């Protein structure tokens, strides 16, 4: 495939496949985009809300 005709989405997918072949190129073989991509938009929103709620509770109890 010619890289000039490659769309950004195809390039990301190709790079992701290369990273999966060589997991030492990333921290643990996965990354945040894989996590968010697997959760979907609802799961990502819930995860963000849980993190924000944790920060608020920490700030409220440990100040």
N, CA, C and O atoms as a CHARMM CRD file, in Angstrom:
* protein
*
  252
    1    1 UNK  N      0.84600  -1.17900   0.00000 PROA 1      0.00000
    2    1 UNK  CA     0.00000   0.00000   0.00000 PROA 1      0.00000
    3    1 UNK  C      0.88600   1.23600   0.00000 PROA 1      0.00000
    4    1 UNK  O      1.88400   1.29500   0.71800 PROA 1      0.00000
    5    2 UNK  N      0.52900   2.18600  -0.78000 PROA 2      0.00000
    6    2 UNK  CA     1.27700   3.42700  -0.86800 PROA 2      0.00000
    7    2 UNK  C      0.89200   4.32500   0.30400 PROA 2      0.00000
    8    2 UNK  O     -0.29200   4.57200   0.53700 PROA 2      0.00000
    9    3 UNK  N      1.89000   4.81400   1.04300 PROA 3      0.00000
   10    3 UNK  CA     1.62000   5.64200   2.21400 PROA 3      0.00000
   11    3 UNK  C      0.98300   6.97600   1.85800 PROA 3      0.00000
   12    3 UNK  O      0.33400   7.58400   2.70800 PROA 3      0.00000
   13    4 UNK  N      1.15000   7.45600   0.61000 PROA 4      0.00000
   14    4 UNK  CA     0.54400   8.72200   0.21500 PROA 4      0.00000
   15    4 UNK  C     -0.97800   8.60600   0.13600 PROA 4      0.00000
   16    4 UNK  O     -1.68700   9.58000   0.38600 PROA 4      0.00000
   17    5 UNK  N     -1.48000   7.42500  -0.21000 PROA 5      0.00000
   18    5 UNK  CA    -2.91700   7.22500  -0.34800 PROA 5      0.00000
   19    5 UNK  C     -3.55400   6.70600   0.93900 PROA 5      0.00000
   20    5 UNK  O     -4.75200   6.42500   0.97000 PROA 5      0.00000
   21    6 UNK  N     -2.77000   6.57900   1.98500 PROA 6      0.00000
   22    6 UNK  CA    -3.25900   6.02200   3.24700 PROA 6      0.00000
   23    6 UNK  C     -3.98700   7.10100   4.05500 PROA 6      0.00000
   24    6 UNK  O     -3.46200   8.19400   4.26300 PROA 6      0.00000
   25    7 UNK  N     -5.18300   6.78300   4.49800 PROA 7      0.00000
   26    7 UNK  CA    -5.93200   7.73400   5.30700 PROA 7      0.00000
   27    7 UNK  C     -5.37100   7.73400   6.73100 PROA 7      0.00000
   28    7 UNK  O     -4.70500   6.77700   7.12700 PROA 7      0.00000
   29    8 UNK  N     -5.62700   8.78500   7.50000 PROA 8      0.00000
   30    8 UNK  CA    -5.14300   8.81200   8.89500 PROA 8      0.00000
   31    8 UNK  C     -5.65900   7.63100   9.71600 PROA 8      0.00000
   32    8 UNK  O     -4.94200   7.10700  10.56900 PROA 8      0.00000
   33    9 UNK  N     -6.88300   7.21900   9.46500 PROA 9      0.00000
   34    9 UNK  CA    -7.44200   6.07700  10.19100 PROA 9      0.00000
   35    9 UNK  C     -6.68300   4.79000   9.85800 PROA 9      0.00000
   36    9 UNK  O     -6.39900   3.98800  10.74800 PROA 9      0.00000
   37   10 UNK  N     -6.35600   4.59200   8.58200 PROA 10     0.00000
   38   10 UNK  CA    -5.59400   3.41000   8.18800 PROA 10     0.00000
   39   10 UNK  C     -4.18700   3.44600   8.77500 PROA 10     0.00000
   40   10 UNK  O     -3.65300   2.41400   9.18200 PROA 10     0.00000
   41   11 UNK  N     -3.58800   4.63500   8.81900 PROA 11     0.00000
   42   11 UNK  CA    -2.25100   4.77800   9.38800 PROA 11     0.00000
   43   11 UNK  C     -2.25100   4.43900  10.88200 PROA 11     0.00000
   44   11 UNK  O     -1.36700   3.73100  11.36300 PROA 11     0.00000
   45   12 UNK  N     -3.25900   4.95400  11.61900 PROA 12     0.00000
   46   12 UNK  CA    -3.36500   4.63100  13.05000 PROA 12     0.00000
   47   12 UNK  C     -3.51900   3.13000  13.25600 PROA 12     0.00000
   48   12 UNK  O     -2.89800   2.55000  14.14600 PROA 12     0.00000
   49   13 UNK  N     -4.34900   2.50800  12.43000 PROA 13     0.00000
   50   13 UNK  CA    -4.57900   1.06600  12.56900 PROA 13     0.00000
   51   13 UNK  C     -3.29800   0.27900  12.26000 PROA 13     0.00000
   52   13 UNK  O     -2.98800  -0.69700  12.94200 PROA 13     0.00000
   53   14 UNK  N     -2.56400   0.70500  11.23700 PROA 14     0.00000
   54   14 UNK  CA    -1.31600   0.03000  10.88300 PROA 14     0.00000
   55   14 UNK  C     -0.29800   0.16800  12.01200 PROA 14     0.00000
   56   14 UNK  O      0.37900  -0.79700  12.36600 PROA 14     0.00000
   57   15 UNK  N     -0.19500   1.37000  12.57500 PROA 15     0.00000
   58   15 UNK  CA     0.74600   1.57500  13.67900 PROA 15     0.00000
   59   15 UNK  C      0.33700   0.79000  14.92100 PROA 15     0.00000
   60   15 UNK  O      1.19100   0.28700  15.65100 PROA 15     0.00000
   61   16 UNK  N     -0.96800   0.68700  15.15700 PROA 16     0.00000
   62   16 UNK  CA    -1.44900  -0.08500  16.30800 PROA 16     0.00000
   63   16 UNK  C     -1.10600  -1.56700  16.14200 PROA 16     0.00000
   64   16 UNK  O     -0.71400  -2.23200  17.10000 PROA 16     0.00000
   65   17 UNK  N     -1.25700  -2.07400  14.92100 PROA 17     0.00000
   66   17 UNK  CA    -0.90300  -3.47300  14.66800 PROA 17     0.00000
   67   17 UNK  C      0.59600  -3.71100  14.83400 PROA 17     0.00000
   68   17 UNK  O      1.00800  -4.75000  15.35000 PROA 17     0.00000
   69   18 UNK  N      1.40100  -2.75900  14.40300 PROA 18     0.00000
   70   18 UNK  CA     2.84400  -2.89100  14.59600 PROA 18     0.00000
   71   18 UNK  C      3.19800  -2.90500  16.07800 PROA 18     0.00000
   72   18 UNK  O      4.07500  -3.65500  16.50600 PROA 18     0.00000
   73   19 UNK  N      2.50800  -2.06900  16.86200 PROA 19     0.00000
   74   19 UNK  CA     2.76200  -2.02500  18.29200 PROA 19     0.00000
   75   19 UNK  C      2.34400  -3.33000  18.96100 PROA 19     0.00000
   76   19 UNK  O      2.99500  -3.78400  19.90200 PROA 19     0.00000
   77   20 UNK  N      1.25600  -3.93500  18.47700 PROA 20     0.00000
   78   20 UNK  CA     0.82200  -5.20500  19.04900 PROA 20     0.00000
   79   20 UNK  C      1.81200  -6.31800  18.74300 PROA 20     0.00000
   80   20 UNK  O      1.96700  -7.24500  19.53900 PROA 20     0.00000
   81   21 UNK  N      2.48500  -6.23700  17.59700 PROA 21     0.00000
   82   21 UNK  CA     3.50900  -7.23000  17.26700 PROA 21     0.00000
   83   21 UNK  C      4.72300  -7.08800  18.17000 PROA 21     0.00000
   84   21 UNK  O      5.37400  -8.08200  18.49300 PROA 21     0.00000
   85   22 UNK  N      5.03500  -5.86000  18.58300 PROA 22     0.00000
   86   22 UNK  CA     6.18900  -5.56600  19.42500 PROA 22     0.00000
   87   22 UNK  C      5.71900  -4.83200  20.67800 PROA 22     0.00000
   88   22 UNK  O      5.84800  -3.61000  20.75500 PROA 22     0.00000
   89   23 UNK  N      5.17800  -5.55200  21.66100 PROA 23     0.00000
   90   23 UNK  CA     4.59100  -4.87500  22.82000 PROA 23     0.00000
   91   23 UNK  C      5.60700  -4.12100  23.66600 PROA 23     0.00000
   92   23 UNK  O      5.21000  -3.27500  24.46800 PROA 23     0.00000
   93   24 UNK  N      6.88000  -4.38700  23.52300 PROA 24     0.00000
   94   24 UNK  CA     7.87100  -3.65200  24.30500 PROA 24     0.00000
   95   24 UNK  C      7.97700  -2.20100  23.85100 PROA 24     0.00000
   96   24 UNK  O      8.57100  -1.37700  24.54500 PROA 24     0.00000
   97   25 UNK  N      7.40300  -1.88000  22.68500 PROA 25     0.00000
   98   25 UNK  CA     7.44700  -0.50000  22.21400 PROA 25     0.00000
   99   25 UNK  C      6.48500   0.39200  22.99200 PROA 25     0.00000
  100   25 UNK  O      6.60400   1.61600  22.94300 PROA 25     0.00000
  101   26 UNK  N      5.54400  -0.20000  23.70200 PROA 26     0.00000
  102   26 UNK  CA     4.66400   0.58000  24.56700 PROA 26     0.00000
  103   26 UNK  C      4.91400   0.15400  26.00800 PROA 26     0.00000
  104   26 UNK  O      5.69200  -0.76700  26.25600 PROA 26     0.00000
  105   27 UNK  N      4.27100   0.80500  26.94300 PROA 27     0.00000
  106   27 UNK  CA     4.54000   0.54300  28.35500 PROA 27     0.00000
  107   27 UNK  C      4.15700  -0.88900  28.72500 PROA 27     0.00000
  108   27 UNK  O      4.98900  -1.63500  29.24000 PROA 27     0.00000
  109   28 UNK  N      2.92100  -1.27600  28.47100 PROA 28     0.00000
  110   28 UNK  CA     2.45100  -2.61900  28.83400 PROA 28     0.00000
  111   28 UNK  C      1.76800  -3.31100  27.66900 PROA 28     0.00000
  112   28 UNK  O      1.02100  -4.26500  27.88900 PROA 28     0.00000
  113   29 UNK  N      1.98900  -2.87900  26.46400 PROA 29     0.00000
  114   29 UNK  CA     1.35300  -3.50100  25.32000 PROA 29     0.00000
  115   29 UNK  C     -0.03100  -2.93900  25.01500 PROA 29     0.00000
  116   29 UNK  O     -0.65500  -3.33900  24.03200 PROA 29     0.00000
  117   30 UNK  N     -0.51900  -2.02200  25.84100 PROA 30     0.00000
  118   30 UNK  CA    -1.79500  -1.36700  25.56000 PROA 30     0.00000
  119   30 UNK  C     -1.68200   0.09000  25.97100 PROA 30     0.00000
  120   30 UNK  O     -0.70500   0.48700  26.60700 PROA 30     0.00000
  121   31 UNK  N     -2.65300   0.86600  25.61700 PROA 31     0.00000
  122   31 UNK  CA    -2.60300   2.28300  25.95400 PROA 31     0.00000
  123   31 UNK  C     -4.00200   2.82300  26.18800 PROA 31     0.00000
  124   31 UNK  O     -4.98000   2.08300  26.08300 PROA 31     0.00000
  125   32 UNK  N     -4.10200   4.07800  26.49800 PROA 32     0.00000
  126   32 UNK  CA    -5.38000   4.68400  26.84500 PROA 32     0.00000
  127   32 UNK  C     -6.35900   4.64800  25.69000 PROA 32     0.00000
  128   32 UNK  O     -7.55800   4.47400  25.90900 PROA 32     0.00000
  129   33 UNK  N     -5.88500   4.80600  24.47200 PROA 33     0.00000
  130   33 UNK  CA    -6.80500   4.78600  23.33800 PROA 33     0.00000
  131   33 UNK  C     -7.44700   3.41600  23.17100 PROA 33     0.00000
  132   33 UNK  O     -8.60700   3.32700  22.77100 PROA 33     0.00000
  133   34 UNK  N     -6.71500   2.34500  23.46900 PROA 34     0.00000
  134   34 UNK  CA    -7.31300   1.01200  23.42300 PROA 34     0.00000
  135   34 UNK  C     -8.36900   0.85400  24.50400 PROA 34     0.00000
  136   34 UNK  O     -9.41800   0.25700  24.26300 PROA 34     0.00000
  137   35 UNK  N     -8.10500   1.37800  25.68500 PROA 35     0.00000
  138   35 UNK  CA    -9.07300   1.30500  26.77800 PROA 35     0.00000
  139   35 UNK  C    -10.34200   2.06600  26.43200 PROA 35     0.00000
  140   35 UNK  O    -11.44600   1.54500  26.58600 PROA 35     0.00000
  141   36 UNK  N    -10.18600   3.29000  25.96900 PROA 36     0.00000
  142   36 UNK  CA   -11.33400   4.12600  25.64200 PROA 36     0.00000
  143   36 UNK  C    -12.07600   3.55500  24.43400 PROA 36     0.00000
  144   36 UNK  O    -13.30600   3.58900  24.39200 PROA 36     0.00000
  145   37 UNK  N    -11.35400   3.04100  23.47200 PROA 37     0.00000
  146   37 UNK  CA   -11.99400   2.44900  22.30500 PROA 37     0.00000
  147   37 UNK  C    -12.80700   1.22400  22.66100 PROA 37     0.00000
  148   37 UNK  O    -13.83800   0.96500  22.04100 PROA 37     0.00000
  149   38 UNK  N    -12.36200   0.46600  23.64900 PROA 38     0.00000
  150   38 UNK  CA   -13.09000  -0.71500  24.07100 PROA 38     0.00000
  151   38 UNK  C    -14.29800  -0.39400  24.92300 PROA 38     0.00000
  152   38 UNK  O    -15.26200  -1.16000  24.92800 PROA 38     0.00000
  153   39 UNK  N    -14.27600   0.70900  25.63800 PROA 39     0.00000
  154   39 UNK  CA   -15.38100   1.05400  26.52600 PROA 39     0.00000
  155   39 UNK  C    -16.55900   1.67900  25.79400 PROA 39     0.00000
  156   39 UNK  O    -17.70800   1.44600  26.16900 PROA 39     0.00000
  157   40 UNK  N    -16.30100   2.45300  24.77600 PROA 40     0.00000
  158   40 UNK  CA   -17.37100   3.20300  24.12200 PROA 40     0.00000
  159   40 UNK  C    -17.57800   4.52400  24.83500 PROA 40     0.00000
  160   40 UNK  O    -16.92300   4.80400  25.83900 PROA 40     0.00000
  161   41 UNK  N    -18.47800   5.32700  24.32500 PROA 41     0.00000
  162   41 UNK  CA   -18.62600   6.67500  24.87600 PROA 41     0.00000
  163   41 UNK  C    -19.29500   6.66700  26.24400 PROA 41     0.00000
  164   41 UNK  O    -18.97800   7.51300  27.08000 PROA 41     0.00000
  165   42 UNK  N    -20.20900   5.73800  26.49400 PROA 42     0.00000
  166   42 UNK  CA   -20.86400   5.69200  27.80400 PROA 42     0.00000
  167   42 UNK  C    -19.88900   5.25500  28.88600 PROA 42     0.00000
  168   42 UNK  O    -19.83100   5.84900  29.96300 PROA 42     0.00000
  169   43 UNK  N    -19.12900   4.21700  28.59000 PROA 43     0.00000
  170   43 UNK  CA   -18.14800   3.73300  29.55200 PROA 43     0.00000
  171   43 UNK  C    -17.07800   4.75700  29.84500 PROA 43     0.00000
  172   43 UNK  O    -16.64200   4.89100  30.98900 PROA 43     0.00000
  173   44 UNK  N    -16.64400   5.49200  28.81600 PROA 44     0.00000
  174   44 UNK  CA   -15.64700   6.53200  29.00300 PROA 44     0.00000
  175   44 UNK  C    -16.19600   7.64900  29.88100 PROA 44     0.00000
  176   44 UNK  O    -15.49200   8.15200  30.75600 PROA 44     0.00000
  177   45 UNK  N    -17.43700   8.03700  29.65700 PROA 45     0.00000
  178   45 UNK  CA   -18.06700   9.07300  30.47800 PROA 45     0.00000
  179   45 UNK  C    -18.18300   8.65500  31.92900 PROA 45     0.00000
  180   45 UNK  O    -17.93600   9.45700  32.83100 PROA 45     0.00000
  181   46 UNK  N    -18.55500   7.40600  32.16200 PROA 46     0.00000
  182   46 UNK  CA   -18.65700   6.90000  33.53600 PROA 46     0.00000
  183   46 UNK  C    -17.28800   6.86800  34.19400 PROA 46     0.00000
  184   46 UNK  O    -17.15200   7.21800  35.36700 PROA 46     0.00000
  185   47 UNK  N    -16.26900   6.45000  33.44500 PROA 47     0.00000
  186   47 UNK  CA   -14.90400   6.42000  33.98500 PROA 47     0.00000
  187   47 UNK  C    -14.44400   7.82000  34.37400 PROA 47     0.00000
  188   47 UNK  O    -13.84100   7.99700  35.43200 PROA 47     0.00000
  189   48 UNK  N    -14.71600   8.80200  33.54700 PROA 48     0.00000
  190   48 UNK  CA   -14.33200  10.18400  33.84500 PROA 48     0.00000
  191   48 UNK  C    -15.07500  10.68600  35.08400 PROA 48     0.00000
  192   48 UNK  O    -14.48400  11.34800  35.93700 PROA 48     0.00000
  193   49 UNK  N    -16.37100  10.37300  35.18400 PROA 49     0.00000
  194   49 UNK  CA   -17.14500  10.78500  36.35400 PROA 49     0.00000
  195   49 UNK  C    -16.61100  10.15600  37.63900 PROA 49     0.00000
  196   49 UNK  O    -16.55100  10.82200  38.67200 PROA 49     0.00000
  197   50 UNK  N    -16.22800   8.89600  37.58700 PROA 50     0.00000
  198   50 UNK  CA   -15.67800   8.22200  38.76200 PROA 50     0.00000
  199   50 UNK  C    -14.36200   8.87000  39.18400 PROA 50     0.00000
  200   50 UNK  O    -14.11600   9.07500  40.37200 PROA 50     0.00000
  201   51 UNK  N    -13.52600   9.18600  38.21300 PROA 51     0.00000
  202   51 UNK  CA   -12.24700   9.83000  38.53100 PROA 51     0.00000
  203   51 UNK  C    -12.48900  11.20500  39.15400 PROA 51     0.00000
  204   51 UNK  O    -11.86100  11.54900  40.15500 PROA 51     0.00000
  205   52 UNK  N    -13.39300  11.98900  38.57100 PROA 52     0.00000
  206   52 UNK  CA   -13.69300  13.31500  39.12200 PROA 52     0.00000
  207   52 UNK  C    -14.30000  13.21300  40.51400 PROA 52     0.00000
  208   52 UNK  O    -13.96100  14.00700  41.39100 PROA 52     0.00000
  209   53 UNK  N    -15.18700  12.25700  40.73200 PROA 53     0.00000
  210   53 UNK  CA   -15.78700  12.06000  42.05000 PROA 53     0.00000
  211   53 UNK  C    -14.72300  11.68400  43.07500 PROA 53     0.00000
  212   53 UNK  O    -14.77200  12.14000  44.21700 PROA 53     0.00000
  213   54 UNK  N    -13.76900  10.86300  42.67600 PROA 54     0.00000
  214   54 UNK  CA   -12.67000  10.50000  43.56500 PROA 54     0.00000
  215   54 UNK  C    -11.82100  11.69900  43.94200 PROA 54     0.00000
  216   54 UNK  O    -11.40700  11.83000  45.09400 PROA 54     0.00000
  217   55 UNK  N    -11.56200  12.56300  42.99700 PROA 55     0.00000
  218   55 UNK  CA   -10.76500  13.76800  43.26500 PROA 55     0.00000
  219   55 UNK  C    -11.51500  14.69500  44.22300 PROA 55     0.00000
  220   55 UNK  O    -10.92200  15.24900  45.14800 PROA 55     0.00000
  221   56 UNK  N    -12.81300  14.86000  43.99900 PROA 56     0.00000
  222   56 UNK  CA   -13.61200  15.72600  44.86600 PROA 56     0.00000
  223   56 UNK  C    -13.66800  15.16500  46.28100 PROA 56     0.00000
  224   56 UNK  O    -13.51400  15.91700  47.24400 PROA 56     0.00000
  225   57 UNK  N    -13.88500  13.86600  46.42600 PROA 57     0.00000
  226   57 UNK  CA   -13.93200  13.24900  47.75800 PROA 57     0.00000
  227   57 UNK  C    -12.58400  13.36700  48.45800 PROA 57     0.00000
  228   57 UNK  O    -12.53400  13.65300  49.65400 PROA 57     0.00000
  229   58 UNK  N    -11.51000  13.15400  47.74100 PROA 58     0.00000
  230   58 UNK  CA   -10.17900  13.28100  48.32900 PROA 58     0.00000
  231   58 UNK  C     -9.95400  14.71100  48.82800 PROA 58     0.00000
  232   58 UNK  O     -9.45900  14.92400  49.93500 PROA 58     0.00000
  233   59 UNK  N    -10.32700  15.68600  47.98900 PROA 59     0.00000
  234   59 UNK  CA   -10.13700  17.08400  48.37300 PROA 59     0.00000
  235   59 UNK  C    -11.01300  17.45200  49.57800 PROA 59     0.00000
  236   59 UNK  O    -10.60100  18.25500  50.41500 PROA 59     0.00000
  237   60 UNK  N    -12.21400  16.87500  49.67200 PROA 60     0.00000
  238   60 UNK  CA   -13.11900  17.21100  50.75700 PROA 60     0.00000
  239   60 UNK  C    -12.66000  16.62200  52.08900 PROA 60     0.00000
  240   60 UNK  O    -12.79600  17.27200  53.12600 PROA 60     0.00000
  241   61 UNK  N    -12.12800  15.42700  52.07900 PROA 61     0.00000
  242   61 UNK  CA   -11.75800  14.73900  53.31800 PROA 61     0.00000
  243   61 UNK  C    -10.33500  15.00000  53.78800 PROA 61     0.00000
  244   61 UNK  O    -10.05200  14.87200  54.98000 PROA 61     0.00000
  245   62 UNK  N     -9.43700  15.35900  52.88900 PROA 62     0.00000
  246   62 UNK  CA    -8.02800  15.48600  53.26900 PROA 62     0.00000
  247   62 UNK  C     -7.50100  16.90600  53.17800 PROA 62     0.00000
  248   62 UNK  O     -6.30400  17.11000  52.97700 PROA 62     0.00000
  249   63 UNK  N     -8.37300  17.88200  53.32200 PROA 63     0.00000
  250   63 UNK  CA    -7.92800  19.27800  53.38300 PROA 63     0.00000
  251   63 UNK  C     -7.96100  19.77900  54.77000 PROA 63     0.00000
  252   63 UNK  O     -7.62000  20.93500  55.01700 PROA 63     0.00000
